[in-house]
Structure formats: C-alpha cells, structure tokens
Amino acid sequence: MFRDRLDHSVSEFGESSKNTSRLAAVSVGRYTFLIELAFALMATIGLWWTQQGELSLFAYLMFIIVSKEFYKPFVNMESHWLNYIKVKDSYGRISHLIECSCYHQS
C-alpha cells in the first residue's frame, strides 16, 4: 500500500517536473528569441544610419553599448519568469497533496 502510493507520487513528481521544464524551455526560448531579434533590428538600423552618414562610427558604437544596457532588465526578467513557473508548479503539487484524501490520517 505505502509502496504503491510512493511509486505513484514519484511518478507524478517526475511528470510534473518534465512538464514544467518543457514549459520553461518553450517560454524562455521564445522570449530570448524576441529580445535578440529586437537587438539585431536596432543594430541593423544603426549600421544603416552609419553607412548613410547620419550617424558617426563612435555614436554607433555607443548606440550598441547603450542598447545592450537597455535590454538588461528584460533579460533579468527571464529569471523571474522561470522562478514563477517553478513556484506555480510547486504550488500545484502542494495543493494536490493537501486536497488528496489518501494522505489524511484516519
């Protein structure tokens, strides 16, 4: 009886962890792609302005450096999002244990 419950709990934990990891990978992958795409677009536009003579090379380099600084909070938000996903998964497992009648003492 105890062994069956333990096996079932371990199996549920494994499935939950896999689902959480999969969700995190997809979410972070999309988010990172969008941030890198935005930076590449900004760098390309700055390079085009430099070639057109509207922006000096020094100003372009400063533009690139400042652009990276501008995106740092968005990159840091990625770690907060991963923590949110982990907490949400943990909350779901804890609430499942609390609501499960098989774990109540008789």
C-alpha positions as CSV (number, residue, x, y, z in Angstrom):
1,M,0.0,0.0,0.0
2,F,2.7,2.5,1.0
3,R,5.0,1.4,-1.8
4,D,2.2,1.9,-4.3
5,R,1.5,5.4,-3.0
6,L,5.2,6.2,-3.1
7,D,5.6,5.0,-6.6
8,H,2.6,7.0,-7.7
9,S,3.9,10.1,-6.0
10,V,7.3,9.8,-7.6
11,S,5.7,9.2,-11.0
12,E,3.5,12.3,-10.6
13,F,6.5,14.4,-9.5
14,G,8.5,13.2,-12.5
15,E,5.8,14.1,-14.9
16,S,5.2,17.5,-13.3
17,S,8.9,18.3,-13.4
18,K,9.1,17.3,-17.1
19,N,6.1,19.4,-18.0
20,T,7.5,22.4,-16.1
21,S,10.8,22.1,-17.7
22,R,9.2,21.8,-21.2
23,L,7.0,24.9,-20.5
24,A,10.0,26.8,-19.2
25,A,12.2,25.9,-22.3
26,V,9.5,27.0,-24.7
27,S,8.6,30.2,-22.9
28,V,12.2,31.3,-22.4
29,G,13.2,30.2,-25.9
30,R,10.5,32.5,-27.4
31,Y,11.3,35.3,-25.1
32,T,15.1,35.2,-25.8
33,F,14.5,35.0,-29.5
34,L,12.3,38.1,-29.4
35,I,14.9,40.1,-27.4
36,E,17.7,39.0,-29.7
37,L,15.6,39.9,-32.7
38,A,14.9,43.3,-31.4
39,F,18.5,44.0,-30.6
40,A,19.6,42.8,-34.1
41,L,17.0,45.1,-35.7
42,M,18.3,48.0,-33.6
43,A,21.9,47.2,-34.6
44,T,21.0,46.9,-38.2
45,I,19.2,50.2,-38.3
46,G,22.1,51.9,-36.5
47,L,24.5,50.4,-39.1
48,W,22.4,51.6,-41.9
49,W,22.3,55.1,-40.4
50,T,26.1,54.9,-40.1
51,Q,26.5,53.9,-43.7
52,Q,24.2,56.8,-44.8
53,G,26.3,59.3,-42.9
54,E,23.6,60.2,-40.4
55,L,25.4,58.6,-37.5
56,S,29.2,58.6,-36.8
57,L,31.0,55.4,-36.0
58,F,31.6,56.5,-32.4
59,A,27.9,57.3,-32.0
60,Y,27.0,53.9,-33.5
61,L,29.3,52.0,-31.1
62,M,27.8,54.0,-28.2
63,F,24.4,53.2,-29.5
64,I,25.2,49.4,-29.5
65,I,26.6,49.6,-25.9
66,V,23.7,51.6,-24.6
67,S,21.2,49.2,-26.4
68,K,22.7,46.2,-24.5
69,E,22.2,48.1,-21.3
70,F,18.6,48.9,-22.2
71,Y,17.8,45.2,-22.7
72,K,19.4,44.1,-19.4
73,P,16.1,44.4,-17.3
74,F,14.3,42.4,-19.9
75,V,16.9,39.7,-19.8
76,N,16.8,39.7,-16.0
77,M,13.0,39.3,-16.2
78,E,13.7,35.9,-17.8
79,S,15.0,34.5,-14.5
80,H,12.0,35.9,-12.6
81,W,9.7,34.2,-15.2
82,L,11.5,30.9,-14.6
83,N,11.0,31.3,-10.8
84,Y,7.3,32.0,-11.4
85,I,6.9,28.8,-13.4
86,K,8.7,26.7,-10.7
87,V,6.6,28.3,-7.9
88,K,3.4,27.7,-9.8
89,D,4.3,24.0,-10.3
90,S,5.3,23.6,-6.7
91,Y,2.0,25.2,-5.6
92,G,0.1,22.9,-7.7
93,R,1.8,19.8,-6.2
94,I,1.4,21.1,-2.7
95,S,-2.3,21.9,-3.1
96,H,-2.7,18.4,-4.7
97,L,-1.2,16.8,-1.6
98,I,-3.3,18.9,0.8
99,E,-6.5,18.1,-1.1
100,C,-5.8,14.4,-1.6
101,S,-7.9,12.3,0.8
102,C,-5.5,9.3,0.6
103,Y,-2.9,11.2,2.8
104,H,-5.3,12.1,5.6
105,Q,-4.7,10.2,8.8
106,S,-7.5,8.0,10.0
